[in-house]
């Protein structure tokens, strides 16, 4: 299988793992603070991955550079956006959060253009990214209503999370590309747990576990094991051979899975906007990946401007 085809499959798998995240977060923050949700999502995922590494007998690299890069990447890829989105969803609806999170590819391709030599901005990337965002707006539009809750600070929080995700993707591509896929997320989560747990205990304390409902506990476990532990292993597997801007397109696929889950488990109907939006997103992804190539006209020199 070609690397591009493999990455495309992995991108869809990653989207399927992250797709329900906004819903799970919305459920969890009803009974826990945003700091609790982010902390225990990271902590449980860290236990799962590091336990697996111990059983497999594959120790981490011990260089100072490795742990420095892991710490910086983890702040922008995990702890900061997790807290920002969890807090934002106490003020805005998950549909709006999903839309704003779709800004991630826009921020990523801009940063990658200036920071990564082999990830420059191209016409295909720009057109594909803009089409993806249009498709995302179309896809989510049926979920908007005049009664939808919104907050300026909540909106800013998700936008900042999208910027943070972009920084995390670019930094990981620059510094952690050759790290074994299982090592990078396991180390990230371990370091993030080391500073998130004390932060959680000192600011909001521990939640009253006995008072938590089954739905909240299930949501945290799903976020930790599927949406974090497994998802970030795939995240780093993709980044081995794909660009940061390509990886960021996963944020456009996530809402498609969110709607699909609603149809399967909640018996919701599929609107025409959902179908059209999904098609636009897929076309944008294929253009960005050059599966669909657009023939751009090259500028021709005027004969009068050519010197004899």
N, C-alpha and C positions, 0 to 999 in steps of 0.2 A: 504493500500500500504506500502511495506517495505521502511525503511528509505533510503536504498541504491538505490532502484528504483526511489524514489522521488528525491533524490539528482542528479541522472543521468538525469532525465527529466529537473530539474532546471538548470543543467550544460549546456544542449543544448539550453534552453531558454536564458541563459546568453550569450552564444556564438552568438545567433541570434541577440542580442541587440548590442554586441560589434563588430560583423562581419563587418558592413559597416563603422566603425569608421575611419579606415585608409583612406578610400575614402573621407569621409566628411572632415577630417583634410586637405587632399591634396587640396580640393576645397577651404576651408576657408583660408588657408595660402597664397593663391594667392592675396588676398585683405587685409588681416590683418596680423599683426605680430604674431609669436608663443605665445608671452605673452598674447596678446589679445585673442587668441583662447582658451588658457588654462583658463584665468581669467573668460571670459564670459560663458564658458562651466560650470565652477564651480558655478558662481554667479547665473545664471538662474536656475540651478538645485537646489541650496540652497533655492531660493525663492519658488520654486514649492513644495519641500518636507516640508519645515517649515510651509508654508501656510496650507498644508494638516494636519500637526500635530496640528496647532492652531484650525482648524475647528473640528478635531477629539477630541480635548480637552485632549491630553495626553502629559503633560509637561516632560521635560528632568529631568534626575537625576542631582542633584546639587553638587555632591561631587567633590572635587579638583582632586582626582584620575581619575574620569571619564573624565574630561576635559583635563587632562594631556595625558591620553592614546589616546583620540580622536585626539588631536593635533598631536602627534607623528605619529599615524597611518595615518592621513590625509596627512601629508607631503610626506610619502613614497608611499601611495596608490593613491594619487590624484595629488597634485600640482607639485611635482618634475617630475614624469614620464610624465604627460600631457605636461609640458613645454619642456622636453627633446625630446619627440616624435614629437611634433609640430615643434620644431626647426629643428630636423633631416630631416623632410619631405620637408624642403626647400632646402636640399642638396642631398637627396637620393630618390629613387622611393618607392612608397608605398608597392610594392611586396617585396623589400629587407627589408623594415622596418618590415613587417609581419614575414619574416623569422627570423630576429634577435630577435624579440619579443618572438619567440618560444623558446628562451633560458630560459625564466622565470621558467618553471618546473624544469630545471636542477639546477638552483640556489636555488630554493625553497626546493627541497628534500634534498639538502646538508645542508642548514641552519636549516631546520626542524629537521633533524637527530640529531643535536647537542643541539637544544634549546627546543624541544617539546618532552616530555616523551612518549606520545602515537603516535608519528609520525616518528618512526625510519625508516631508509633506509632498504628496503627489496629487495630480488632478483626480485620479481614481479614488484616493483616500478621502479627499475633501468631499467629492460628490457622494461617495458611499456613506460617509459619516452624516452629511446633511440629510440624505434620503432616509437614513436610519432614524434620525431624530423626528423627521416628518411622519414616518411610519409609526413611531412611538406615540406621538401626539394623537394620530388617528386611532390607534389601537385602544388607547386609554380614554378617549373622548366620551364613550357611553357611560363611563363611571363617574363623570363629573356631574354635579347638580348644583342648583342654587343654594342648597343647604350644606354643601361641602365645607367642612371647617378648614380654615387656613390661618396662618399667623406669619407675619413678616419675619420674626426671629426663627420660626420653624423652617421657613423657606430658605433663609440664609444658612441655617445649620446643614441642610441637605446639600446645598450648593458647595459649602465648604467641605463636606464629606466627599463630594464628587471630585473636587480639586485634590483632596488628600489621596483618594484612590488613584488618581492620575499620577501623582508624585510617587506613590508606592509601586505602581506598575513600571514606570520609567526607571526608578532606582533599582528595582529587582532585576530588570532586564540588563542594566549596566553592571551590577555588582554580583548578582547571584545566579547568573545564567548557567554556570558550569557546576553548581552545587547539586548533589543528588536530590531529586524531587522530594523524597521523604524527609531528608535532613533539614532543608530550608524551612518548611512549615512547622516541623516539630520544634526546631530551635527558636523560631519566631514566637510561637505560642508559649514556650517555656519562659522566655525573657519577658514577654508581655504579661504573663501571669505574675512574675516576680515583682512588677511595679503596680499592676492593676489591683491585686488583692490588698496590699497595704493602703492604696488610695481608696478602695471601696470601704474598708473597715474604718478608716479615719474620717471619712466624709459622711457616709450614710449608714455605716454599720452593716451587720449581716441581716438578711431577710428572715422573717419568721417562717421557717420551712414547713412547720406543721399546719400553717394557715393557708398554704398555697394550694390551689386547685390542681386537679389532674391535668387540665388543659394547659396551665402555665408551665408545669413541670415538663410535660410532653413537648411543649414549644421550645423550651430551653434545651432539652436533650436533642431535638431535631436540629436546632440551630447549631449546636456544638458539634455533634457527630457527623451530620450530613453537610450542613451549610458552612462548616468551618474546617473540621479535620479532613474529611474526604475531599471537599471542594478545593482546599489550598494545596493538596498533593497534586491534583489535576492542574491547578493554576500554574504551578512551577514546572509541571511536565510540558505544558504548552509553551511556556516562555523559553524552554531549551532551544526551540527551533523557530518560533514565531516572534514577530515584533510586538512591542508594547502596545502600539496603536491597534494592531489586529486583535490582541487579547481584550482590549477595552470594549470591543463591539459586543461582548457578552452581555453588557448592560441593556442592549436593545432586544436581546432574545429573552431576557428574564421575564418581562411582562407576558410574553406569549405563553409561557409555561404557567404563569399565575392564572391566566384566563382558562387554560386547558384544565387545570386542577379544579377550578370553579365549576366547569361543565361536568367533569367526571364525578366529583364528590358532592357538589352542592346542587347538581341538576340545573345549573344556570344555562340560559340560552346563549348562542353565539350570535352576535350582531354583525351586520354587514360591515360596520366600521372595523370590527376586530379582524375580519378576514382581509379586508383591504389593507389595513395597517400592517398585519403580519406579512403580506405579500411585498409591501414596500420595503419593510425591514430586510427581508430575505434578498430582495433585489439589490438593496444598498450594500449588504454584506458581500454578495457575489461581485459587485463592482469594486468594492474596496479590496477584495482578495484577487481581483483580475480574472475571476471565473467568467465574468462578462466584461469584455474589453470594449472601451469606447474609442472609436477612431478620431483622435484629435487632429485637426488640420495644422500642418506646420506652416509657419510664416515663410513666404517666399520673398526673396529680394527683388526689388524693382530693377528692371534692366538699366534704368537711368542712373541708379545709384552705384552700379558696378563700374569701376574704373577700367579704362582700356589700358 
